[in-house]
Amino acid sequence: MEFPTEVDSSAMEFPTEVDSSAMEFPTEVDSSAMEFPTEMDSSAMEFPTEVDFRFIMLGRTGSGKSSTANTIFGQEVFPATLSFSSVTTECQLQTISKDGVSLQILDCPGLFDTGMTNEEVSGLVMKAVSTLDDGPDAVLYVIKIGKYTEEEFSVFNMLKALLDENVTRYLVIVFTHGDVIKGGDFDVILRRTPPTLQQVIEECGSRYVVFDNTAQDKTKQVDRLFQIVRRMKTENGGRPYRCPKYAEQLIEMDDELERRLAKVEQERQKKKRYVQQLRAELAQAERSLAEQREELKKKEEERKKDAQLLMQTMHQNVEKMSETLQADQKGKQDMEGELEALKEQAEKQKQHLHEKTEEEFRMFEEKLREKKNESERLAMQLREQGDSMERIMQAQMKEYSHLKTSVARSRKRRQKNCCVM
């Protein structure tokens, strides 16, 4: 992009008169186009308690509004780049303190941008004016040094139409891209500008300043701006700019804001009562828990006492059972001794009975032998005595046989008794 080293006023062709009938502006602002947030975050609304200067930056796209605001702040605050479309798409408000002076600047999107309707421009300007709390101390009308076109002049007329004629008492023209002057006398150059620009300067009370946002030292041009604003602020009685045309809309906005703030406060009180209820319930729960802990502690102490008593009882029972077991063990040993003695005694009795039985059998057998011998003698006598004696002998033999059977049975019974014992 090439800039002329000198401004040739003969090359700048502008109409001497502007056809105001060609500029149509809405007489009323469509408040329905202005959207309010459904919720307001009070923590996000942080403004200083006192602001020395409040500025609104207005101008066409590419005029250098954001760069000028950064020059005034002395640091990179607003995004600024070389572009044919508006870098700023929404109003941006920044506040800083510089050299003990509190500054607040509202950077607005370019006016007369392609695609912006008159209603959108009206809403934008109204939003810009109402954003600053007490109103702006100065409206900085940014114009890029170069060919001053009819569209540029229309911006100025549009501002007066949207606001009112008194806005010119607060307007300060900021000519940007001052590097193209290259040391020339800007006052002389202005005298060769089109009548439309001279009219703008005259209506603004000849309040203007030249900014070179690429200069190494920007202090002088910023100081000159502050001098002009201070003088203008004194002339206006220290009162910031208030647009009477938008007073009713601003009142409606304030009412809407108060209504929503009241709703926020109502919700806050509701949450506060809910928190208080939760705290009360928590305190009740803590008291109940403390009571339960105390009761549990008492039960635990009683359980320990019962357990200690049970252990003592069990220890005593174990000692008694141990003593009883020892006594039983001794008794068992005694019983085993007695049983062994009884076994020995029974064995002796068994042996004695066996021996006695054997002796009796032996003696009985001897008697039987004697009886047999006697029977034989008798048999001999019977044979001798004849048949009568034979019958007697047979009777004796029968008796002998019967006796022998009885002895055998008796012997078996004794043997059986001996086995059982």
Phi and psi in degrees as a GROMACS rama.xvg file:
@    title "Ramachandran Plot"
@    xaxis  label "Phi"
@    yaxis  label "Psi"
@TYPE xy
-104.352  134.51  GLU-2
-115.079  142.85  PHE-3
-70.5653  146.332  PRO-4
-72.4774  -29.5442  THR-5
-131.901  149.24  GLU-6
-88.9645  114.948  VAL-7
-94.9307  105.078  ASP-8
-68.5889  -24.0132  SER-9
-69.8197  -23.6285  SER-10
-84.5166  -13.247  ALA-11
-92.8866  107.863  MET-12
-99.6082  116.348  GLU-13
-131.233  149.453  PHE-14
-70.0399  142.382  PRO-15
-72.1061  -24.3564  THR-16
-129.651  146.299  GLU-17
-107.533  129.423  VAL-18
-78.1293  99.6686  ASP-19
-68.8811  -20.4648  SER-20
-69.0842  -19.9965  SER-21
-79.3673  -15.0411  ALA-22
-100.195  109.366  MET-23
-105.126  127.458  GLU-24
-126.153  146.36  PHE-25
-68.3243  137.797  PRO-26
-79.1409  -22.308  THR-27
-128.17  150.374  GLU-28
-95.5354  130.903  VAL-29
-77.7521  99.4781  ASP-30
-69.0407  -19.2105  SER-31
-69.2612  -20.307  SER-32
-79.2953  -11.9363  ALA-33
-90.8797  118.681  MET-34
-97.9698  134.674  GLU-35
-105.992  146.016  PHE-36
-68.1325  145.23  PRO-37
-71.1562  -28.5748  THR-38
-131.426  145.765  GLU-39
-116.966  125.523  MET-40
-92.9234  105.053  ASP-41
-64.7545  -26.1964  SER-42
-68.7081  -23.7321  SER-43
-82.241  -15.8573  ALA-44
-92.5358  86.0588  MET-45
-113.69  113.234  GLU-46
-126.489  147.937  PHE-47
-67.3878  156.008  PRO-48
-68.2183  -34.2111  THR-49
-135.011  134.433  GLU-50
-124.927  125.999  VAL-51
-75.1241  -40.6554  ASP-52
-135.561  133.686  PHE-53
-122.143  120.598  ARG-54
-118.289  147.039  PHE-55
-116.638  127.515  ILE-56
-95.4208  118.018  MET-57
-128.204  148.578  LEU-58
160.942  176.78  GLY-59
-78.0862  163.752  ARG-60
-63.2785  133.901  THR-61
87.2544  3.81069  GLY-62
-79.0539  -16.4077  SER-63
98.8643  31.839  GLY-64
-64.5229  -50.0362  LYS-65
-64.6551  -41.4071  SER-66
-63.5236  -38.9102  SER-67
-65.3629  -41.6998  THR-68
-61.8566  -40.4899  ALA-69
-65.6231  -36.2829  ASN-70
-64.366  -42.4723  THR-71
-63.9419  -42.636  ILE-72
-70.4418  -25.926  PHE-73
80.5356  15.3786  GLY-74
-161.261  164.159  GLN-75
-79.2599  105.245  GLU-76
-115.996  -46.6057  VAL-77
-99.1906  143.703  PHE-78
-67.9912  130.582  PRO-79
-137.753  129.251  ALA-80
-153.425  158.696  THR-81
-79.5732  114.509  LEU-82
-153.398  154.211  SER-83
-88.6145  -5.29647  PHE-84
-119.708  161.519  SER-85
-69.7381  123.998  SER-86
-72.133  -38.3686  VAL-87
-87.842  114.992  THR-88
-103.335  -14.63  THR-89
-136.687  156.859  GLU-90
-63.6793  131.75  CYS-91
-123.327  124.284  GLN-92
-108.683  127.68  LEU-93
-131.736  145.214  GLN-94
-134.723  128.09  THR-95
-140.531  170.015  ILE-96
-115.764  126.095  SER-97
-131.632  120.472  LYS-98
53.0694  40.3728  ASP-99
78.9741  4.61739  GLY-100
-112.12  128.504  VAL-101
-88.7586  123.037  SER-102
-117.62  140.872  LEU-103
-135.36  120.739  GLN-104
-126.158  133.547  ILE-105
-110.184  112.555  LEU-106
-93.6826  123.774  ASP-107
-109.645  154.306  CYS-108
-62.6256  160.257  PRO-109
-64.575  136.288  GLY-110
-81.6859  153.882  LEU-111
63.4166  24.9455  PHE-112
-68.0587  153.172  ASP-113
-62.8153  131.013  THR-114
93.4563  -5.44356  GLY-115
-92.1383  124.434  MET-116
-83.0695  167.027  THR-117
-62.2887  -37.1954  ASN-118
-63.3636  -40.1545  GLU-119
-66.1412  -40.0772  GLU-120
-63.9805  -42.1716  VAL-121
-60.9451  -46.7258  SER-122
-62.7952  -36.2051  GLY-123
-64.101  -47.7259  LEU-124
-64.44  -42.2839  VAL-125
-62.4136  -42.1124  MET-126
-63.0543  -38.9146  LYS-127
-64.8175  -44.7874  ALA-128
-66.8833  -39.9138  VAL-129
-79.728  -16.5329  SER-130
-67.7651  -40.6952  THR-131
-72.942  133.28  LEU-132
-57.372  -60.5784  ASP-133
-95.9301  3.09635  ASP-134
97.1107  158.162  GLY-135
-75.8626  146.089  PRO-136
-80.2759  -25.7635  ASP-137
-153.076  143.073  ALA-138
-105.2  110.48  VAL-139
-86.7201  108.512  LEU-140
-91.891  105.266  TYR-141
-90.5278  124.993  VAL-142
-126.704  130.511  ILE-143
-81.2046  129.482  LYS-144
-63.6859  129.41  ILE-145
156.769  -143.344  GLY-146
-78.7731  114.467  LYS-147
-84.4923  108.859  TYR-148
-95.672  172.995  THR-149
-62.8931  -34.4492  GLU-150
-63.2146  -37.1938  GLU-151
-62.3646  -45.3063  GLU-152
-66.0398  -32.5329  PHE-153
-65.6948  -32.2537  SER-154
-60.3826  -44.7959  VAL-155
-62.017  -46.9599  PHE-156
-65.4282  -33.1897  ASN-157
-66.2272  -39.5503  MET-158
-60.695  -44.6566  LEU-159
-66.3701  -36.7357  LYS-160
-70.0828  -39.8352  ALA-161
-73.3158  -35.1848  LEU-162
-101.666  -105.694  LEU-163
-162.043  176.692  ASP-164
-65.8214  -26.3337  GLU-165
-69.8958  -11.8408  ASN-166
-63.7349  -25.3932  VAL-167
-65.6274  -21.8567  THR-168
-72.1723  -14.1876  ARG-169
-115.537  3.56229  TYR-170
-85.4601  135.107  LEU-171
-127.081  122.306  VAL-172
-83.4578  129.348  ILE-173
-114.747  108.832  VAL-174
-85.4673  119.504  PHE-175
-99.036  174.652  THR-176
59.4829  44.4319  HIS-177
-66.4404  -9.41763  GLY-178
-67.0578  -19.8799  ASP-179
-74.0488  -14.7781  VAL-180
-72.7008  -37.253  ILE-181
56.3335  50.2229  LYS-182
83.1543  3.90704  GLY-183
-73.5392  163.611  GLY-184
-82.0542  109.522  ASP-185
-69.5245  -30.8295  PHE-186
-63.537  -37.2825  ASP-187
-67.4465  -40.4564  VAL-188
-62.8806  -39.9092  ILE-189
-63.8048  -29.9116  LEU-190
-70.3762  -14.3348  ARG-191
-103.658  8.42613  ARG-192
-81.82  166.199  THR-193
-59.7524  154.09  PRO-194
-58.9924  -30.0582  PRO-195
-62.6412  -44.9645  THR-196
-67.049  -39.8425  LEU-197
-63.4097  -34.0829  GLN-198
-65.181  -42.6646  GLN-199
-61.1967  -46.7864  VAL-200
-62.4605  -41.0835  ILE-201
-64.9016  -43.5096  GLU-202
-66.4248  -26.7395  GLU-203
-87.7022  11.132  CYS-204
71.5843  26.796  GLY-205
57.5538  29.9842  SER-206
-91.9604  107.065  ARG-207
-150.908  159.775  TYR-208
-148.457  147.247  VAL-209
-102.464  128.545  VAL-210
-114.666  130.539  PHE-211
-112.706  96.7575  ASP-212
-73.1718  -3.96573  ASN-213
-101.112  -2.91004  THR-214
-69.3309  152.837  ALA-215
-72.0187  -43.4945  GLN-216
-108.628  110.623  ASP-217
-106.603  8.81363  LYS-218
-66.7633  -42.2965  THR-219
-64.291  -44.0797  LYS-220
-68.306  -34.4012  GLN-221
-69.2641  -41.7033  VAL-222
-62.1468  -39.1077  ASP-223
-64.3708  -38.5584  ARG-224
-62.1931  -44.5534  LEU-225
-63.7651  -36.774  PHE-226
-62.7805  -44.7556  GLN-227
-63.2106  -42.948  ILE-228
-66.9973  -40.3963  VAL-229
-63.0613  -43.1525  ARG-230
-64.5739  -42.3294  ARG-231
-65.7781  -37.6896  MET-232
-65.5423  -36.689  LYS-233
-67.1803  -41.8648  THR-234
-62.9886  -31.1432  GLU-235
-90.1319  12.0362  ASN-236
70.5292  21.7258  GLY-237
74.6727  5.39911  GLY-238
-89.7316  131.721  ARG-239
-72.9451  169.389  PRO-240
-76.3505  131.336  TYR-241
-127.122  127.597  ARG-242
-92.5849  113.061  CYS-243
-66.9544  -23.9333  PRO-244
-64.3147  -31.505  LYS-245
-103.8  13.1759  TYR-246
-60.7673  -45.3915  ALA-247
-63.1053  -43.3388  GLU-248
-64.6311  -37.3541  GLN-249
-66.6204  -37.1386  LEU-250
-63.1526  -43.0556  ILE-251
-62.1434  -40.0757  GLU-252
-63.8344  -40.6654  MET-253
-63.7123  -41.7849  ASP-254
-62.2968  -42.9376  ASP-255
-62.7646  -41.121  GLU-256
-63.893  -44.388  LEU-257
-62.6804  -39.8991  GLU-258
-61.7269  -43.6649  ARG-259
-72.3737  -35.4462  ARG-260
-64.2723  -38.1003  LEU-261
-63.4063  -39.5134  ALA-262
-64.8431  -41.0634  LYS-263
-62.7475  -42.375  VAL-264
-63.6297  -40.2819  GLU-265
-61.4451  -44.1844  GLN-266
-64.1669  -38.2108  GLU-267
-65.2501  -42.5889  ARG-268
-63.7368  -38.2987  GLN-269
-62.2124  -44.927  LYS-270
-65.9144  -35.8005  LYS-271
-63.2532  -45.1912  LYS-272
-63.0574  -38.7165  ARG-273
-63.5791  -40.9722  TYR-274
-65.3678  -41.3815  VAL-275
-61.7817  -40.9451  GLN-276
-62.7733  -42.3682  GLN-277
-63.2889  -40.3496  LEU-278
-64.6178  -41.6248  ARG-279
-62.2675  -44.9182  ALA-280
-63.2793  -37.0258  GLU-281
-66.0735  -41.8175  LEU-282
-62.7642  -42.8401  ALA-283
-61.6098  -41.8587  GLN-284
-64.7151  -38.1732  ALA-285
-66.3009  -41.4471  GLU-286
-63.1473  -44.5481  ARG-287
-61.3127  -40.2072  SER-288
-65.4669  -39.5068  LEU-289
-63.3075  -42.5949  ALA-290
-62.6832  -43.5165  GLU-291
-63.5496  -38.4094  GLN-292
-64.1089  -42.1499  ARG-293
-62.9396  -44.7976  GLU-294
-63.315  -41.104  GLU-295
-64.5941  -36.6703  LEU-296
-64.2935  -43.007  LYS-297
-62.6505  -45.4194  LYS-298
-62.1991  -35.7016  LYS-299
-67.3348  -39.9562  GLU-300
-64.774  -43.5174  GLU-301
-62.835  -39.2805  GLU-302
-64.2064  -39.2362  ARG-303
-64.4078  -41.85  LYS-304
-62.1532  -46.693  LYS-305
-60.9636  -40.4332  ASP-306
-66.4116  -38.319  ALA-307
-66.02  -43.2997  GLN-308
-63.1734  -41.5188  LEU-309
-63.0724  -40.3345  LEU-310
-64.6162  -41.2595  MET-311
-61.9039  -45.2413  GLN-312
-62.3219  -43.2567  THR-313
-63.8631  -37.0544  MET-314
-65.4059  -42.808  HIS-315
-63.4748  -42.6075  GLN-316
-63.7358  -38.481  ASN-317
-63.8624  -41.2669  VAL-318
-63.2653  -43.0235  GLU-319
-63.6025  -44.2682  LYS-320
-64.0144  -35.5425  MET-321
-65.0986  -43.5376  SER-322
-63.1515  -43.2783  GLU-323
-63.0732  -39.5057  THR-324
-65.7124  -39.9644  LEU-325
-63.427  -42.7633  GLN-326
-64.1335  -41.7126  ALA-327
-63.6421  -36.8485  ASP-328
-64.0193  -42.1068  GLN-329
-65.5192  -42.74  LYS-330
-62.9258  -38.0034  GLY-331
-63.3128  -41.7002  LYS-332
-62.1374  -42.5734  GLN-333
-62.405  -44.0225  ASP-334
-63.0391  -38.2207  MET-335
-64.7984  -37.9166  GLU-336
-63.9343  -45.0869  GLY-337
-62.7703  -40.0408  GLU-338
-63.0897  -40.0447  LEU-339
-64.4969  -40.9455  GLU-340
-63.3348  -43.0191  ALA-341
-62.6168  -39.4385  LEU-342
-62.1105  -44.1238  LYS-343
-62.8568  -41.7283  GLU-344
-64.7717  -42.5959  GLN-345
-63.9727  -40.3955  ALA-346
-62.7064  -40.2546  GLU-347
-65.2421  -43.9625  LYS-348
-63.0461  -39.1874  GLN-349
-62.845  -45.1964  LYS-350
-64.0969  -41.828  GLN-351
-64.2596  -42.7637  HIS-352
-64.9784  -38.4531  LEU-353
-63.1677  -45.4696  HIS-354
-63.8675  -41.048  GLU-355
-64.5424  -39.8345  LYS-356
-66.3924  -42.4861  THR-357
-61.6221  -40.0095  GLU-358
-65.3183  -42.5016  GLU-359
-64.6787  -41.849  GLU-360
-61.6578  -40.9017  PHE-361
-62.4602  -44.4452  ARG-362
-66.7091  -37.1931  MET-363
-67.6979  -37.1625  PHE-364
-66.3763  -39.0931  GLU-365
-61.7874  -41.7935  GLU-366
-63.1164  -38.19  LYS-367
-65.1635  -41.6042  LEU-368
-62.0992  -39.9908  ARG-369
-63.9992  -40.7904  GLU-370
-65.1056  -36.9211  LYS-371
-66.0774  -44.5829  LYS-372
-61.0924  -42.6331  ASN-373
-65.1766  -38.3802  GLU-374
-65.6895  -39.045  SER-375
-63.8759  -41.0254  GLU-376
-64.4765  -41.4059  ARG-377
-64.9404  -37.2737  LEU-378
-62.2555  -40.2697  ALA-379
-63.1836  -42.4012  MET-380
-64.4927  -36.0221  GLN-381
-70.0136  -41.9188  LEU-382
-59.2812  -32.932  ARG-383
-72.1448  -34.4835  GLU-384
-83.3165  -7.90685  GLN-385
101.544  -158.156  GLY-386
-66.4583  -33.5764  ASP-387
-63.4869  -37.4775  SER-388
-73.6697  -31.9443  MET-389
-61.7597  -40.5591  GLU-390
-64.5184  -37.9458  ARG-391
-64.414  -39.0432  ILE-392
-64.8133  -41.2183  MET-393
-63.2786  -39.2662  GLN-394
-63.5506  -40.7532  ALA-395
-66.5477  -39.6583  GLN-396
-63.7523  -39.2695  MET-397
-63.393  -41.393  LYS-398
-65.2481  -38.8626  GLU-399
-63.1479  -43.4599  TYR-400
-62.6127  -41.1388  SER-401
-64.9797  -39.8328  HIS-402
-65.9505  -39.7052  LEU-403
-63.6739  -41.4677  LYS-404
-62.8862  -40.9804  THR-405
-63.7877  -39.7766  SER-406
-65.2077  -41.1962  VAL-407
-62.4174  -42.7058  ALA-408
-63.7927  -42.0777  ARG-409
-63.3651  -37.4168  SER-410
-65.4072  -42.9881  ARG-411
-63.0934  -40.835  LYS-412
-63.6314  -39.5785  ARG-413
-67.7512  -41.9287  ARG-414
-59.9237  -40.817  GLN-415
-63.6265  -42.8275  LYS-416
-63.3965  -38.8711  ASN-417
-63.182  -41.1466  CYS-418
-64.4121  -38.6565  CYS-419
-65.9173  -41.1141  VAL-420
